[in-house]
Amino acid sequence: MAFASGRWAGGFGLALVAACVSTAGLSGGQKGGGPDAATSDATGESSALADAGGGGDAAPRTWCSLRDGDVLCDDFDRAPLGSLWNTVFNVEDGGTIAIESDAYVSPPHSLFLYSGGTLGDAVGLEKILAAAVQIRCEFEIWVDLTGGLQSDVFKLTVDAPDFTYYELSLSVSGTSSAFTELAQFPDSESNFTHSHPLTLIPPGQWTAVSVVIVLPGQATIQIGNDPPVPLPLAGPHDQTGEEVGIAAVGSMSAASALFDNVACQTSP
């Protein structure tokens, strides 16, 4: 996935984008920051890793090593930064992309993204996927600040012959979350943007997020333990490629976030 003109551009992809987050308030290196919060409420991955063990010279078990069938899985605990992705967006204006060891859902690491605050600045990772009708992605995110504006934390772009550009994005601010469908056509008069308000991704704690896309007609978003929310789409019937990614995209102020346990599955 390429980043151009303030948008994620290119084939079919997912983007996780940092809302404003800092590590200043993180403690204990656990979900929720406290010593008794070692297990994710959403998946129980820390306990599963402990049960899996792995002594002697065996490679350490990680969250991704306990899964099967993913086209993308990165828990930021086993592979060098960016090695499981096609592109690493580097930093400008003081941005940062780094492995974080002070806070995580599954030990011992998570991903920290920070953009410098210039409008449209992007820091993150992207993965090119084969064309698919159904895409399911999940991740854990820690949000602290958003500068008062919506900042993308997830983005999926689809390469489709009838569209000049098509993207689905999940964004957060300090007071709200939203899921947006944006489409552009050769005939610009047909362009549209549909935005749907969602439950706030709460700042200052780890939150599990699940996004299921079934093209052309539906997205289902689940934030934390809230019930899944089905949303209508007017998307493409034919796709030639897709991209998935995580990133920090600056608004009028700096944007940052922590991510852990990013996984995607697709069905043709």
C-alpha positions in Angstrom: 0.0 0.0 0.0 1.3 3.4 -0.9 0.6 6.6 0.9 -0.1 9.5 -1.4 -1.8 12.9 -1.2 -3.0 12.4 2.4 -4.6 9.0 1.6 -3.6 5.4 1.7 -3.5 4.5 -2.0 -3.1 1.3 -4.0 -4.5 -2.1 -4.3 -6.3 -3.8 -1.4 -5.0 -3.2 2.0 -5.5 -2.7 5.7 -4.1 0.1 7.7 -4.0 0.5 11.4 -3.5 4.1 12.2 -2.4 5.8 15.3 -4.6 8.0 17.3 -2.7 10.1 19.8 -1.2 7.8 22.3 1.8 8.2 24.6 3.6 5.7 26.7 3.9 8.0 29.7 1.0 6.6 31.6 1.7 2.9 30.8 2.7 0.7 33.7 3.2 -2.9 34.5 3.5 -4.0 30.9 0.1 -5.6 31.0 -3.4 -5.1 29.7 -4.9 -2.3 31.8 -1.5 -1.4 33.2 -1.9 -3.2 36.6 -0.2 -6.3 38.1 -3.4 -8.3 38.1 -4.3 -7.6 34.5 -2.1 -10.1 32.7 -4.8 -11.6 30.6 -6.7 -9.9 27.7 -10.4 -9.8 28.4 -11.0 -10.3 24.7 -8.9 -13.4 24.0 -7.0 -14.6 27.1 -3.8 -14.7 25.1 -1.4 -14.1 28.0 -2.7 -17.1 29.9 -2.6 -19.2 26.8 1.0 -18.3 26.2 1.9 -19.1 29.8 0.2 -22.5 29.5 1.9 -23.2 26.2 5.3 -22.7 27.8 8.2 -23.8 25.7 11.4 -24.7 27.6 14.9 -25.7 26.7 16.1 -24.5 23.3 12.6 -24.4 21.8 11.6 -21.1 20.2 9.5 -19.0 22.6 5.7 -19.3 22.0 4.0 -16.1 21.0 0.4 -15.1 20.3 0.8 -15.6 16.6 2.4 -19.0 17.0 -0.8 -20.3 18.6 -2.9 -19.2 15.6 -3.6 -20.8 12.2 -5.0 -19.6 8.9 -4.0 -16.0 9.0 -2.7 -14.2 5.9 -1.1 -11.7 8.3 -0.3 -12.0 11.9 2.1 -9.8 13.9 2.4 -9.8 17.6 5.6 -7.8 17.5 7.2 -10.5 19.7 9.0 -12.7 17.2 9.9 -11.1 13.9 12.1 -8.0 13.2 10.1 -4.8 13.0 8.3 -4.6 9.6 9.6 -7.9 8.3 6.0 -9.4 8.0 4.8 -6.4 6.0 5.4 -5.0 2.5 6.2 -1.5 3.5 7.4 0.5 6.5 6.3 4.1 6.5 9.3 6.0 7.9 9.0 9.1 9.9 9.2 12.8 9.2 8.9 15.9 11.5 9.9 13.9 14.5 7.7 10.8 14.1 8.6 7.4 15.5 8.0 3.7 14.8 9.4 1.3 17.3 9.0 -1.8 19.3 7.6 -1.1 22.7 8.6 -3.2 25.7 6.9 -1.3 28.6 3.3 -2.1 27.6 1.7 -5.0 25.7 -1.2 -7.4 25.6 0.9 -10.5 24.8 4.4 -10.3 26.2 7.0 -9.1 25.7 6.4 -6.3 23.1 3.9 -4.2 21.2 4.2 -1.6 18.4 4.5 2.2 19.1 3.7 4.7 16.3 4.0 8.4 16.5 3.5 11.0 13.8 5.0 14.5 14.1 1.8 16.4 13.9 1.9 17.8 10.4 -1.4 17.4 8.6 -1.3 14.1 6.6 2.0 12.8 8.0 1.9 9.0 8.2 4.0 6.5 10.1 3.2 2.8 10.0 3.1 -0.6 8.2 1.2 -1.9 5.3 0.6 -5.3 3.8 -0.6 -6.2 0.3 -3.1 -9.0 0.2 -4.7 -11.0 -2.7 -8.2 -10.0 -3.8 -10.8 -11.3 -1.4 -14.6 -10.9 -0.8 -14.4 -11.3 3.0 -11.6 -9.8 5.1 -11.5 -10.2 8.9 -8.9 -8.2 10.9 -8.4 -7.9 14.6 -6.0 -5.9 16.7 -5.5 -4.4 20.1 -5.0 -0.7 20.5 -4.1 1.7 23.3 -5.3 5.3 22.7 -4.4 8.2 25.0 -4.9 11.5 23.0 -6.2 12.5 19.6 -5.7 16.2 19.4 -9.4 16.8 19.2 -9.7 15.6 15.6 -10.5 12.2 14.1 -7.4 10.2 13.4 -7.4 6.9 11.5 -6.5 3.8 13.3 -7.4 1.2 10.6 -7.6 1.5 6.9 -8.5 -0.9 4.1 -8.0 0.0 0.5 -9.5 -1.9 -2.4 -8.3 -1.9 -6.0 -11.4 -2.2 -8.1 -11.9 -1.5 -11.8 -15.0 0.7 -11.4 -13.5 2.9 -8.7 -10.7 5.5 -9.0 -10.2 5.0 -5.2 -12.0 3.0 -2.5 -11.2 3.0 1.2 -12.7 1.9 4.5 -11.3 3.4 7.7 -11.8 3.4 11.4 -11.0 6.6 13.2 -10.9 7.9 16.7 -10.9 11.2 18.6 -11.0 11.9 22.3 -14.8 11.7 22.3 -15.9 9.4 19.5 -15.1 6.7 17.0 -16.4 6.4 13.4 -16.2 4.0 10.5 -16.1 5.7 7.1 -16.6 4.4 3.5 -15.0 6.7 0.9 -15.4 6.1 -2.9 -14.1 8.1 -5.9 -15.0 7.4 -9.5 -13.8 8.6 -12.9 -17.0 10.6 -12.9 -16.3 12.6 -9.8 -19.9 13.6 -9.5 -20.6 10.1 -8.3 -18.1 10.3 -5.4 -19.4 9.6 -1.9 -18.4 9.5 1.7 -20.5 7.6 4.3 -19.6 7.9 7.9 -21.1 5.9 10.8 -20.6 6.9 14.5 -19.4 4.1 16.8 -18.7 3.5 20.4 -15.7 5.4 21.7 -12.5 3.4 21.7 -11.6 4.4 25.3 -8.3 6.2 25.9 -5.7 4.9 28.4 -6.3 1.2 28.1 -6.0 -1.7 25.8 -9.1 -2.3 23.7 -9.7 -5.2 21.3 -11.1 -4.2 17.9 -12.5 -6.5 15.2 -13.4 -5.4 11.7 -15.1 -7.8 9.3 -15.7 -6.7 5.7 -17.9 -8.6 3.3 -17.8 -6.9 -0.1 -19.7 -5.3 -1.6 -22.4 -4.9 1.0 -21.5 -5.0 4.7 -19.0 -4.2 7.5 -19.3 -5.5 11.1 -17.3 -3.6 13.7 -16.8 -4.8 17.3 -15.1 -2.5 19.9 -14.1 -4.2 23.2 -16.9 -6.2 24.7 -19.7 -4.2 23.0 -22.0 -6.1 20.6 -20.9 -6.2 17.0 -22.3 -3.4 14.9 -23.4 -4.2 11.3 -23.0 -1.3 8.8 -24.1 -1.2 5.1 -21.5 -0.7 2.4 -21.9 0.4 -1.3 -18.5 -1.2 -2.2 -17.1 -2.8 -5.3 -18.3 -6.1 -6.7 -15.0 -6.9 -8.3 -11.6 -6.5 -6.8 -8.1 -7.1 -8.2 -6.1 -6.6 -5.0 -6.2 -5.4 -1.4 -3.8 -3.9 1.2 -3.9 -3.9 5.0 -1.8 -1.6 7.2 -1.3 0.1 10.5 -0.1 3.6 10.8 -0.1 7.0 12.6 -1.6 9.7 10.5 -1.2 13.2 11.8 -4.1 15.6 12.1 -3.5 19.2 13.2 -1.5 17.8 16.2 0.7 14.8 16.7 -0.9 11.4 16.6 0.3 8.2 18.2 -0.8 4.7 19.3 0.2 1.4 20.6 -0.8 -1.8 18.7 -0.5 -5.4 19.6 -1.7 -8.8 18.1 -2.6 -7.7 14.6 -4.2 -10.6 12.6 -6.1 -10.8 9.3 -7.9 -13.6 7.5 -9.4 -13.6 4.0 -11.9 -15.6 2.0 -12.0 -15.4 -1.8 
